[in-house]
Amino acid sequence: MFKSFDFNDLFVLEMANNHQGDLTHGKRIIQDLARVIKKHDVRAAVKFQFRQLDTFIHPSHREKTDNKHIPRFLSTRLSREDFQSMVDEVRNNGLLAMCTPFDEESVDVIEEMDLDIVKVGSCSAKDWPLLERIAEAGKPVIFSTGGLLIEDIDNLVSFFDHRGVDYAIMHCVSIYPIPDDKFNLNQIETLRNRYPKKVIGWSTHEDPQEDVVVQLAVAKGARMFEKHVGVANEKITLNTYSATPAQVDRWIGAYRRAQVLCGNPVRQAPSKEEKDSLDSLSRGVYLRQEVKAGAVLSRKDVYFAMPIQDGQVPSGRWREGIVATRDMGPDEAVKADGIAYPEEPTRASIQKAVHEVKALLNEARIHLSSEFKVEYSHHYGMENFRKVGCVLIDCVNREYCKKIIVQLKDQAHPLHFHKRKEETFQVLYGVLNVEIDGHHRILHPGETILVLPGVWHRFWTETGCVAEEISTTHFNNDSVYQDKKINQMARSERKTVVDHWGRFQLSSAA
């Protein structure tokens, strides 16, 4: 079975011509870097560059040329056998072998050597004959975006998608080294938003002494990293953007620290240390005068002051109508075990959920007009809305109907069918579980399901979900529920219909 290549947290160590055409020196680079990679326990690929120089360079430029690259390519030439020896060294050290081909014949060599990954350099990103050959190789591909317009990147994405190539995208600036005003690290975020299913990386050419850039790249969402590497000695001086093993060591350490600093994208409960810190600055509820058990407290009976004591009601939990369950004296801390809270109105469950619904729509980047109606479905009462129900946002209802359906995490909608309405659901965000005619379907974003009139169906979500319902005209009282008690309810008992979000209408609801 085909398994996609995992580009996440991959470090690409670009050797380029830093082997200096010396096999022994090339192997030393690999060995020294392998020790760094092992120390940090990360995945890494050593990247070579292949050019078939006898055909890659025009005959009239082989002896004398004004192109600065050609003399270096020729002076650092390695034989096929030498490259194979270095590839073997890479694999013996537990690293992946990767290569940037600059001509079609070099792709042939990559296939013969069975290298793990192919890289498309920025200078080849519009070289369509070469790109066609790379796509034919059927290997994982990383392409760099240096100097490309967004439409060029769109073209590459479409090209590799249509050919079924497993690929990732590398934000890159083809200036060596990069001045501060050219990094454009916000492009990492732009590419993540534009191609959300693809791993986006950062190919760096800054001063190798600089560590903050990789940390910013991590914070922007880069999940793959590339750096030119080499080893200096008494005869060899590295260029200004190639890193020594010691600098790579510090670079990966900076990446690790950035991961820790960025932390979990899912909001977590506060740690004990954070909670204790906040509690030390919080106010608690204190009594102004003596109260007897059974007294109903109002704002004039209490004041708020620090420090808050163990078990004390914090100021944020104060509510008008709290009842004292024991006698208390002046300046005494109101403790949770000495009071009873007034019963919340049944509408409170919906009022609290509206904030979550709006946040979920924001997270899904779904925008609404200012003119719409909302149905809060609560088949087993408003107080149980958070468990059973959904939010239906009416967009249009003519011969055709469109609604946005929002369900919160772990919310369910009961089994039912429609007598007249045919509807299609398309998931826009989250994951939706649907039981239709006894069959369980799991729908992810972009997937649809058709529900014909008379077909039993129910839906629920474990993640929170936003779906679009496209249907024939909606009619009230067109739904028949399996639970006969719901069928016997008046529509107003199982649905609260409001204009917009119903801020004031909900306040006056029962």
Kinemage of the C-alpha trace (Angstrom):
@kinemage 1
@onewidth
@group {chain A} dominant
@subgroup {mainchain}
@vectorlist {calphas} color= white
{ca met a 1} P 0.000 0.000 0.000
{ca phe a 2} L 1.214 3.534 -0.782
{ca lys a 3} L 2.289 5.443 2.312
{ca ser a 4} L 2.877 9.176 2.199
{ca phe a 5} L 6.331 10.385 3.150
{ca asp a 6} L 6.424 12.241 6.465
{ca phe a 7} L 8.142 15.585 5.849
{ca asn a 8} L 7.403 16.861 9.367
{ca asp a 9} L 10.430 17.802 11.477
{ca leu a 10} L 12.864 16.822 8.725
{ca phe a 11} L 16.240 18.577 8.634
{ca val a 12} L 17.819 18.888 5.197
{ca leu a 13} L 21.594 19.282 5.365
{ca glu a 14} L 22.662 20.749 2.030
{ca met a 15} L 26.226 19.720 1.198
{ca ala a 16} L 26.173 21.382 -2.257
{ca asn a 17} L 29.799 21.678 -3.392
{ca asn a 18} L 31.196 21.895 0.137
{ca his a 19} L 32.733 18.436 -0.325
{ca gln a 20} L 35.257 20.420 -2.423
{ca gly a 21} L 35.529 17.510 -4.869
{ca asp a 22} L 37.310 15.515 -2.152
{ca leu a 23} L 35.687 12.200 -1.220
{ca thr a 24} L 37.482 11.990 2.130
{ca his a 25} L 36.381 15.489 3.068
{ca gly a 26} L 32.801 14.751 1.961
{ca lys a 27} L 32.665 11.688 4.211
{ca arg a 28} L 34.012 13.704 7.123
{ca ile a 29} L 31.155 16.220 6.733
{ca ile a 30} L 28.644 13.358 6.802
{ca gln a 31} L 30.237 11.713 9.851
{ca asp a 32} L 30.516 14.933 11.857
{ca leu a 33} L 26.913 15.905 11.099
{ca ala a 34} L 25.634 12.402 11.866
{ca arg a 35} L 26.934 12.771 15.423
{ca val a 36} L 25.001 16.029 15.826
{ca ile a 37} L 21.805 14.477 14.439
{ca lys a 38} L 22.135 11.483 16.754
{ca lys a 39} L 22.670 13.780 19.747
{ca his a 40} L 19.402 15.621 19.077
{ca asp a 41} L 17.471 12.512 17.957
{ca val a 42} L 15.950 14.191 14.887
{ca arg a 43} L 15.373 12.988 11.328
{ca ala a 44} L 17.775 14.374 8.744
{ca ala a 45} L 18.687 14.017 5.096
{ca val a 46} L 22.057 14.843 3.575
{ca lys a 47} L 21.459 16.563 0.250
{ca phe a 48} L 23.771 16.342 -2.741
{ca gln a 49} L 23.634 18.179 -6.057
{ca phe a 50} L 23.877 16.272 -9.334
{ca arg a 51} L 24.824 17.842 -12.668
{ca gln a 52} L 26.058 15.905 -15.678
{ca leu a 53} L 28.679 18.528 -16.423
{ca asp a 54} L 29.668 17.294 -19.884
{ca thr a 55} L 26.192 18.137 -21.169
{ca phe a 56} L 24.986 20.598 -18.514
{ca ile a 57} L 27.580 23.243 -19.416
{ca his a 58} L 27.721 24.640 -22.944
{ca pro a 59} L 30.988 23.647 -24.715
{ca ser a 60} L 32.089 27.258 -25.249
{ca his a 61} L 31.932 27.952 -21.494
{ca arg a 62} L 33.944 24.988 -20.231
{ca glu a 63} L 37.336 26.620 -20.640
{ca lys a 64} L 36.543 30.270 -20.088
{ca thr a 65} L 33.339 31.854 -18.819
{ca asp a 66} L 32.000 34.872 -16.972
{ca asn a 67} L 29.499 32.677 -15.067
{ca lys a 68} L 30.823 32.466 -11.506
{ca his a 69} L 29.306 29.032 -10.823
{ca ile a 70} L 30.831 27.045 -13.696
{ca pro a 71} L 34.477 27.091 -12.472
{ca arg a 72} L 33.318 25.873 -9.035
{ca phe a 73} L 31.213 23.090 -10.542
{ca leu a 74} L 34.150 21.900 -12.636
{ca ser a 75} L 36.750 22.187 -9.882
{ca thr a 76} L 34.662 20.179 -7.387
{ca arg a 77} L 33.566 17.459 -9.818
{ca leu a 78} L 33.157 13.992 -8.281
{ca ser a 79} L 32.817 10.690 -10.082
{ca arg a 80} L 29.686 8.609 -9.961
{ca glu a 81} L 31.575 6.094 -7.807
{ca asp a 82} L 32.578 8.810 -5.323
{ca phe a 83} L 28.970 9.992 -4.993
{ca gln a 84} L 27.874 6.396 -4.435
{ca ser a 85} L 30.479 6.068 -1.714
{ca met a 86} L 29.132 9.184 0.026
{ca val a 87} L 25.538 7.948 -0.302
{ca asp a 88} L 26.609 4.684 1.330
{ca glu a 89} L 28.210 6.707 4.137
{ca val a 90} L 24.956 8.622 4.638
{ca arg a 91} L 22.976 5.425 5.007
{ca asn a 92} L 25.568 3.753 7.226
{ca asn a 93} L 25.081 6.695 9.618
{ca gly a 94} L 21.298 6.310 9.710
{ca leu a 95} L 20.531 9.395 7.602
{ca leu a 96} L 18.358 9.819 4.515
{ca ala a 97} L 19.954 10.453 1.123
{ca met a 98} L 18.589 13.328 -0.923
{ca cys a 99} L 19.596 15.119 -4.101
{ca thr a 100} L 18.858 18.173 -6.200
{ca pro a 101} L 19.112 17.244 -9.909
{ca phe a 102} L 19.769 20.046 -12.371
{ca asp a 103} L 19.172 18.032 -15.531
{ca glu a 104} L 17.120 15.029 -16.623
{ca glu a 105} L 20.151 12.695 -16.774
{ca ser a 106} L 20.773 13.382 -13.082
{ca val a 107} L 17.273 12.084 -12.271
{ca asp a 108} L 18.318 8.838 -13.950
{ca val a 109} L 21.270 8.654 -11.539
{ca ile a 110} L 18.982 9.356 -8.552
{ca glu a 111} L 16.784 6.438 -9.598
{ca glu a 112} L 19.784 4.133 -10.114
{ca met a 113} L 21.126 5.021 -6.655
{ca asp a 114} L 17.593 4.803 -5.221
{ca leu a 115} L 17.909 8.026 -3.221
{ca asp a 116} L 15.130 8.782 -0.757
{ca ile a 117} L 14.025 12.326 -1.684
{ca val a 118} L 14.331 14.624 -4.700
{ca lys a 119} L 14.704 18.374 -4.243
{ca val a 120} L 13.642 20.948 -6.833
{ca gly a 121} L 15.902 23.977 -6.489
{ca ser a 122} L 14.387 27.424 -6.883
{ca cys a 123} L 16.278 27.948 -10.143
{ca ser a 124} L 14.585 24.827 -11.597
{ca ala a 125} L 11.064 25.550 -10.351
{ca lys a 126} L 9.944 26.625 -13.848
{ca asp a 127} L 12.114 24.173 -15.790
{ca trp a 128} L 9.213 22.080 -17.056
{ca pro a 129} L 11.208 19.414 -18.931
{ca leu a 130} L 13.141 18.717 -15.723
{ca leu a 131} L 9.992 18.870 -13.584
{ca glu a 132} L 8.273 16.330 -15.839
{ca arg a 133} L 11.217 13.949 -15.407
{ca ile a 134} L 11.264 14.458 -11.618
{ca ala a 135} L 7.523 13.694 -11.441
{ca glu a 136} L 8.087 10.479 -13.410
{ca ala a 137} L 10.588 9.249 -10.814
{ca gly a 138} L 7.799 8.687 -8.287
{ca lys a 139} L 9.867 9.775 -5.284
{ca pro a 140} L 8.985 12.239 -2.497
{ca val a 141} L 9.730 15.783 -3.657
{ca ile a 142} L 10.537 19.022 -1.856
{ca phe a 143} L 10.415 22.160 -3.975
{ca ser a 144} L 11.849 25.550 -3.068
{ca thr a 145} L 10.043 28.793 -3.830
{ca gly a 146} L 12.854 31.352 -4.084
{ca gly a 147} L 11.969 34.083 -6.571
{ca leu a 148} L 8.553 32.584 -7.399
{ca leu a 149} L 5.309 34.534 -7.565
{ca ile a 150} L 2.299 33.008 -5.844
{ca glu a 151} L 0.846 31.976 -9.210
{ca asp a 152} L 4.096 30.116 -9.947
{ca ile a 153} L 3.707 28.204 -6.697
{ca asp a 154} L 0.055 27.493 -7.557
{ca asn a 155} L 1.232 26.034 -10.862
{ca leu a 156} L 3.737 23.759 -9.144
{ca val a 157} L 1.166 22.596 -6.602
{ca ser a 158} L -1.295 21.793 -9.372
{ca phe a 159} L 1.437 20.102 -11.443
{ca phe a 160} L 2.513 17.737 -8.672
{ca asp a 161} L -1.070 17.133 -7.477
{ca his a 162} L -2.178 16.059 -10.946
{ca arg a 163} L 0.742 13.632 -11.213
{ca gly a 164} L 0.174 12.112 -7.793
{ca val a 165} L 3.553 13.225 -6.452
{ca asp a 166} L 4.111 13.215 -2.691
{ca tyr a 167} L 5.600 16.661 -2.029
{ca ala a 168} L 6.289 19.443 0.457
{ca ile a 169} L 6.968 23.153 -0.045
{ca met a 170} L 10.012 25.104 1.150
{ca his a 171} L 9.826 28.872 1.650
{ca cys a 172} L 13.146 30.136 0.371
{ca val a 173} L 14.874 33.413 -0.445
{ca ser a 174} L 17.614 32.951 -3.053
{ca ile a 175} L 20.011 35.549 -1.685
{ca tyr a 176} L 23.237 34.372 -0.019
{ca pro a 177} L 23.344 35.468 2.782
{ca ile a 178} L 19.873 37.005 3.299
{ca pro a 179} L 19.556 40.607 4.540
{ca asp a 180} L 17.008 41.130 7.310
{ca asp a 181} L 14.461 42.918 5.125
{ca lys a 182} L 14.289 39.978 2.681
{ca phe a 183} L 13.486 37.049 5.008
{ca asn a 184} L 9.694 37.461 4.660
{ca leu a 185} L 8.977 34.752 7.225
{ca asn a 186} L 5.287 35.693 7.106
{ca gln a 187} L 5.269 33.800 3.812
{ca ile a 188} L 5.443 30.573 5.825
{ca glu a 189} L 2.046 31.405 7.295
{ca thr a 190} L 0.737 32.470 3.874
{ca leu a 191} L 1.763 29.150 2.342
{ca arg a 192} L 0.285 27.175 5.257
{ca asn a 193} L -3.063 28.897 4.792
{ca arg a 194} L -3.025 28.534 1.017
{ca tyr a 195} L -1.944 24.869 1.002
{ca pro a 196} L -3.235 23.583 4.360
{ca lys a 197} L -2.634 19.899 3.611
{ca lys a 198} L 1.048 20.384 2.804
{ca val a 199} L 4.100 20.593 5.046
{ca ile a 200} L 5.740 24.008 4.694
{ca gly a 201} L 9.427 24.409 5.433
{ca trp a 202} L 12.098 27.094 5.631
{ca ser a 203} L 15.307 26.995 3.605
{ca thr a 204} L 17.689 29.313 5.344
{ca his a 205} L 20.717 31.220 4.076
{ca glu a 206} L 21.382 33.549 6.984
{ca asp a 207} L 24.596 33.910 8.970
{ca pro a 208} L 24.985 30.473 10.646
{ca gln a 209} L 25.733 32.227 13.944
{ca glu a 210} L 22.119 33.477 13.930
{ca asp a 211} L 19.675 31.231 15.850
{ca val a 212} L 16.584 33.401 16.241
{ca val a 213} L 15.485 32.895 12.622
{ca val a 214} L 14.787 29.184 13.001
{ca gln a 215} L 12.817 29.954 16.155
{ca leu a 216} L 10.701 32.506 14.311
{ca ala a 217} L 10.197 29.986 11.500
{ca val a 218} L 8.942 27.393 13.989
{ca ala a 219} L 6.561 29.970 15.476
{ca lys a 220} L 5.259 30.796 11.986
{ca gly a 221} L 4.505 27.126 11.367
{ca ala a 222} L 7.524 25.779 9.465
{ca arg a 223} L 7.809 22.035 9.989
{ca met a 224} L 10.844 21.276 7.809
{ca phe a 225} L 14.217 23.018 7.749
{ca glu a 226} L 17.162 23.274 5.360
{ca lys a 227} L 20.666 24.681 5.848
{ca his a 228} L 23.912 24.584 3.864
{ca val a 229} L 26.558 22.677 5.801
{ca gly a 230} L 30.281 22.003 5.623
{ca val a 231} L 33.481 21.534 7.569
{ca ala a 232} L 36.320 24.061 7.577
{ca asn a 233} L 39.970 23.165 7.932
{ca glu a 234} L 43.370 24.758 7.335
{ca lys a 235} L 42.803 24.625 3.582
{ca ile a 236} L 39.029 25.084 3.342
{ca thr a 237} L 37.066 28.188 4.336
{ca leu a 238} L 33.283 27.970 4.348
{ca asn a 239} L 31.110 30.603 2.686
{ca thr a 240} L 29.108 33.047 4.796
{ca tyr a 241} L 25.902 30.984 4.861
{ca ser a 242} L 27.202 27.411 5.402
{ca ala a 243} L 27.154 26.044 8.949
{ca thr a 244} L 29.766 23.925 10.690
{ca pro a 245} L 28.667 20.877 12.723
{ca ala a 246} L 28.945 22.965 15.911
{ca gln a 247} L 26.678 25.627 14.398
{ca val a 248} L 24.216 22.956 13.235
{ca asp a 249} L 24.240 21.615 16.809
{ca arg a 250} L 23.253 25.037 18.156
{ca trp a 251} L 20.733 25.546 15.299
{ca ile a 252} L 18.852 22.342 16.118
{ca gly a 253} L 19.028 23.217 19.820
{ca ala a 254} L 17.377 26.563 19.018
{ca tyr a 255} L 14.683 24.694 17.075
{ca arg a 256} L 14.063 22.413 20.074
{ca arg a 257} L 13.748 25.406 22.396
{ca ala a 258} L 11.333 27.097 19.975
{ca gln a 259} L 9.146 23.986 20.063
{ca val a 260} L 9.039 24.165 23.850
{ca leu a 261} L 8.367 27.915 23.832
{ca cys a 262} L 5.530 27.585 21.284
{ca gly a 263} L 3.972 24.728 23.241
{ca asn a 264} L 0.588 23.156 22.636
{ca pro a 265} L -1.767 24.726 20.056
{ca val a 266} L -4.737 23.353 22.036
{ca arg a 267} L -5.657 25.542 25.008
{ca gln a 268} L -4.702 23.724 28.211
{ca ala a 269} L -5.934 23.991 31.803
{ca pro a 270} L -3.581 26.169 33.873
{ca ser a 271} L -0.770 24.479 35.756
{ca lys a 272} L -0.794 24.531 39.560
{ca glu a 273} L 1.996 27.135 39.491
{ca glu a 274} L -0.014 29.433 37.210
{ca lys a 275} L -3.224 28.927 39.198
{ca asp a 276} L -1.464 29.678 42.492
{ca ser a 277} L 0.097 32.803 40.963
{ca leu a 278} L -3.282 34.087 39.778
{ca asp a 279} L -5.048 33.182 43.039
{ca ser a 280} L -2.518 35.225 44.999
{ca leu a 281} L -3.720 38.327 43.124
{ca ser a 282} L -7.437 37.479 43.040
{ca arg a 283} L -10.246 38.921 45.112
{ca gly a 284} L -12.692 36.910 47.201
{ca val a 285} L -16.253 37.630 48.382
{ca tyr a 286} L -16.523 39.036 51.961
{ca leu a 287} L -19.582 40.012 54.006
{ca arg a 288} L -20.236 43.617 55.052
{ca gln a 289} L -22.414 42.615 58.003
{ca glu a 290} L -23.785 39.609 59.824
{ca val a 291} L -26.207 37.374 57.913
{ca lys a 292} L -28.374 34.491 59.060
{ca ala a 293} L -28.859 31.136 57.392
{ca gly a 294} L -31.518 31.439 54.704
{ca ala a 295} L -30.732 35.075 53.888
{ca val a 296} L -30.704 36.001 50.197
{ca leu a 297} L -27.577 38.034 49.468
{ca ser a 298} L -27.449 41.094 47.241
{ca arg a 299} L -24.555 43.245 46.084
{ca lys a 300} L -24.977 45.653 49.041
{ca asp a 301} L -24.334 42.759 51.463
{ca val a 302} L -20.854 41.937 50.177
{ca tyr a 303} L -17.536 43.417 49.117
{ca phe a 304} L -14.565 42.034 47.184
{ca ala a 305} L -11.010 42.052 48.523
{ca met a 306} L -7.732 40.176 48.431
{ca pro a 307} L -6.349 37.811 49.538
{ca ile a 308} L -8.674 35.006 48.568
{ca gln a 309} L -8.829 32.149 51.073
{ca asp a 310} L -9.055 28.413 50.542
{ca gly a 311} L -12.605 27.438 49.667
{ca gln a 312} L -13.719 31.062 49.353
{ca val a 313} L -16.041 32.196 46.565
{ca pro a 314} L -13.968 34.278 44.104
{ca ser a 315} L -15.360 37.629 42.944
{ca gly a 316} L -15.934 36.202 39.463
{ca arg a 317} L -18.352 33.606 40.898
{ca trp a 318} L -20.525 36.181 42.677
{ca arg a 319} L -24.212 36.090 41.671
{ca glu a 320} L -27.179 38.100 42.888
{ca gly a 321} L -29.546 35.838 44.802
{ca ile a 322} L -26.958 33.605 46.473
{ca val a 323} L -28.513 32.079 49.639
{ca ala a 324} L -26.569 31.738 52.915
{ca thr a 325} L -26.845 28.199 54.280
{ca arg a 326} L -25.327 29.071 57.679
{ca asp a 327} L -24.859 32.092 59.910
{ca met a 328} L -21.884 34.317 59.021
{ca gly a 329} L -20.370 37.437 60.577
{ca pro a 330} L -18.979 40.778 59.332
{ca asp a 331} L -15.806 40.617 57.207
{ca glu a 332} L -16.120 36.839 57.054
{ca ala a 333} L -15.057 35.103 53.827
{ca val a 334} L -18.032 33.673 51.976
{ca lys a 335} L -17.118 30.006 51.512
{ca ala a 336} L -18.544 27.743 48.829
{ca asp a 337} L -19.757 25.298 51.485
{ca gly a 338} L -21.764 28.042 53.210
{ca ile a 339} L -23.970 29.141 50.304
{ca ala a 340} L -26.336 27.857 47.651
{ca tyr a 341} L -26.421 29.351 44.171
{ca pro a 342} L -29.772 30.345 42.657
{ca glu a 343} L -31.015 27.996 39.970
{ca glu a 344} L -29.905 29.133 36.529
{ca pro a 345} L -32.621 29.895 33.964
{ca thr a 346} L -33.110 27.145 31.383
{ca arg a 347} L -31.886 29.495 28.645
{ca ala a 348} L -28.432 29.751 30.283
{ca ser a 349} L -27.173 26.645 28.502
{ca ile a 350} L -27.872 28.245 25.115
{ca gln a 351} L -26.589 31.664 26.115
{ca lys a 352} L -23.233 30.151 27.115
{ca ala a 353} L -23.069 27.970 24.003
{ca val a 354} L -23.530 30.939 21.639
{ca his a 355} L -20.007 32.133 22.478
{ca glu a 356} L -18.626 28.716 21.505
{ca val a 357} L -20.648 28.682 18.291
{ca lys a 358} L -19.314 32.077 17.222
{ca ala a 359} L -15.764 31.026 18.090
{ca leu a 360} L -16.131 27.821 16.054
{ca leu a 361} L -17.312 29.813 13.033
{ca asn a 362} L -14.330 32.147 13.452
{ca glu a 363} L -11.970 29.185 13.681
{ca ala a 364} L -13.523 27.741 10.514
{ca arg a 365} L -13.209 31.170 8.844
{ca ile a 366} L -16.883 31.215 7.917
{ca his a 367} L -18.365 34.680 7.603
{ca leu a 368} L -22.032 35.552 7.968
{ca ser a 369} L -23.997 38.591 6.917
{ca ser a 370} L -25.710 40.703 9.559
{ca glu a 371} L -29.168 39.513 8.441
{ca phe a 372} L -30.049 35.937 9.320
{ca lys a 373} L -32.256 33.886 11.609
{ca val a 374} L -30.958 31.299 14.035
{ca glu a 375} L -32.763 28.185 15.255
{ca tyr a 376} L -31.502 26.698 18.492
{ca ser a 377} L -32.728 23.096 18.455
{ca his a 378} L -33.140 21.644 21.962
{ca his a 379} L -35.167 18.455 21.643
{ca tyr a 380} L -34.856 17.559 25.338
{ca gly a 381} L -35.084 21.052 26.773
{ca met a 382} L -32.871 24.130 26.761
{ca glu a 383} L -31.030 22.884 29.828
{ca asn a 384} L -29.822 19.835 27.842
{ca phe a 385} L -28.929 21.797 24.689
{ca arg a 386} L -25.191 21.317 25.166
{ca lys a 387} L -25.700 17.553 24.940
{ca val a 388} L -28.581 17.204 22.444
{ca gly a 389} L -29.205 19.874 19.842
{ca cys a 390} L -27.604 22.019 17.178
{ca val a 391} L -27.587 25.557 15.806
{ca leu a 392} L -29.222 26.134 12.406
{ca ile a 393} L -28.409 29.415 10.671
{ca asp a 394} L -30.930 30.191 7.916
{ca cys a 395} L -29.262 31.747 4.869
{ca val a 396} L -32.024 31.402 2.246
{ca asn a 397} L -35.292 29.475 1.928
{ca arg a 398} L -36.966 29.592 -1.485
{ca glu a 399} L -37.400 26.713 -3.938
{ca tyr a 400} L -33.909 25.956 -2.714
{ca cys a 401} L -32.706 26.294 0.860
{ca lys a 402} L -29.315 26.852 2.441
{ca lys a 403} L -28.446 26.598 6.114
{ca ile a 404} L -25.235 26.573 8.112
{ca ile a 405} L -25.358 23.891 10.790
{ca val a 406} L -23.103 24.195 13.824
{ca gln a 407} L -22.647 21.460 16.397
{ca leu a 408} L -20.388 21.791 19.385
{ca lys a 409} L -18.011 19.127 20.639
{ca asp a 410} L -19.885 15.967 21.740
{ca gln a 411} L -23.283 17.401 20.714
{ca ala a 412} L -25.810 15.112 18.987
{ca his a 413} L -29.018 15.484 16.958
{ca pro a 414} L -31.710 12.790 17.359
{ca leu a 415} L -32.800 10.217 14.760
{ca his a 416} L -35.454 11.598 12.376
{ca phe a 417} L -36.606 11.862 8.756
{ca his a 418} L -38.257 14.546 6.620
{ca lys a 419} L -41.553 13.972 4.861
{ca arg a 420} L -40.917 16.416 2.013
{ca lys a 421} L -37.411 17.829 2.164
{ca glu a 422} L -34.383 16.415 0.327
{ca glu a 423} L -31.088 17.646 1.738
{ca thr a 424} L -27.350 17.391 1.132
{ca phe a 425} L -24.811 18.042 3.854
{ca gln a 426} L -21.276 19.181 3.123
{ca val a 427} L -18.799 19.395 5.981
{ca leu a 428} L -16.904 22.686 6.066
{ca tyr a 429} L -14.952 22.217 9.292
{ca gly a 430} L -14.421 19.448 11.836
{ca val a 431} L -15.613 15.859 11.581
{ca leu a 432} L -19.282 14.866 11.383
{ca asn a 433} L -20.662 11.422 12.185
{ca val a 434} L -23.863 10.544 10.336
{ca glu a 435} L -26.088 7.519 10.739
{ca ile a 436} L -28.208 7.210 7.601
{ca asp a 437} L -30.610 4.335 7.035
{ca gly a 438} L -28.673 2.300 9.607
{ca his a 439} L -25.243 2.959 8.040
{ca his a 440} L -22.537 4.915 9.858
{ca arg a 441} L -20.629 7.479 7.798
{ca ile a 442} L -17.768 9.719 8.947
{ca leu a 443} L -17.516 12.957 6.966
{ca his a 444} L -14.426 15.157 6.810
{ca pro a 445} L -14.201 18.690 5.336
{ca gly a 446} L -15.331 18.741 1.708
{ca glu a 447} L -17.257 15.454 1.914
{ca thr a 448} L -21.009 15.329 1.270
{ca ile a 449} L -23.961 13.075 1.994
{ca leu a 450} L -27.429 13.043 0.393
{ca val a 451} L -30.500 12.459 2.562
{ca leu a 452} L -33.684 11.664 0.645
{ca pro a 453} L -37.202 12.240 2.036
{ca gly a 454} L -38.289 9.445 4.348
{ca val a 455} L -34.746 8.272 5.161
{ca trp a 456} L -33.910 7.970 8.854
{ca his a 457} L -30.785 9.889 9.843
{ca arg a 458} L -29.041 11.434 12.818
{ca phe a 459} L -25.717 13.191 13.265
{ca trp a 460} L -23.198 13.988 15.969
{ca thr a 461} L -19.648 15.267 16.355
{ca glu a 462} L -16.799 14.540 18.716
{ca thr a 463} L -14.723 17.492 17.496
{ca gly a 464} L -17.186 20.311 16.903
{ca cys a 465} L -18.366 20.716 13.339
{ca val a 466} L -19.670 23.255 10.835
{ca ala a 467} L -21.628 21.889 7.883
{ca glu a 468} L -23.601 23.382 5.022
{ca glu a 469} L -27.087 22.088 4.318
{ca ile a 470} L -28.396 22.549 0.763
{ca ser a 471} L -31.950 21.335 0.336
{ca thr a 472} L -35.309 21.771 -1.265
{ca thr a 473} L -37.640 24.226 0.472
{ca his a 474} L -37.754 23.922 4.234
{ca phe a 475} L -41.196 23.454 5.794
{ca asn a 476} L -41.945 23.684 9.496
{ca asn a 477} L -43.124 20.458 11.158
{ca asp a 478} L -41.684 18.396 8.282
{ca ser a 479} L -39.517 16.304 10.641
{ca val a 480} L -40.595 12.993 12.157
{ca tyr a 481} L -38.531 11.782 15.108
{ca gln a 482} L -37.994 8.232 16.313
{ca asp a 483} L -38.629 9.428 19.865
{ca lys a 484} L -42.407 9.910 19.927
{ca lys a 485} L -42.113 12.372 22.813
{ca ile a 486} L -40.359 14.837 20.495
{ca asn a 487} L -43.136 14.470 17.886
{ca gln a 488} L -45.702 15.395 20.529
{ca met a 489} L -43.925 18.639 21.433
{ca ala a 490} L -44.963 21.970 19.988
{ca arg a 491} L -42.307 23.338 17.660
{ca ser a 492} L -41.631 26.215 20.069
{ca glu a 493} L -40.802 23.671 22.791
{ca arg a 494} L -37.976 22.067 20.801
{ca lys a 495} L -36.737 25.141 18.899
{ca thr a 496} L -35.946 28.711 19.862
{ca val a 497} L -35.976 30.905 16.763
{ca val a 498} L -34.354 34.350 16.984
{ca asp a 499} L -33.151 37.154 14.737
{ca his a 500} L -29.364 37.290 14.339
{ca trp a 501} L -27.965 35.638 17.494
{ca gly a 502} L -30.955 36.654 19.613
{ca arg a 503} L -29.085 38.554 22.274
{ca phe a 504} L -32.176 40.231 23.731
{ca gln a 505} L -34.677 37.574 22.674
{ca leu a 506} L -32.732 34.917 24.571
{ca ser a 507} L -32.591 37.172 27.631
{ca ser a 508} L -36.371 37.209 27.758
{ca ala a 509} L -36.763 33.478 27.012
{ca ala a 510} L -37.935 31.127 29.742
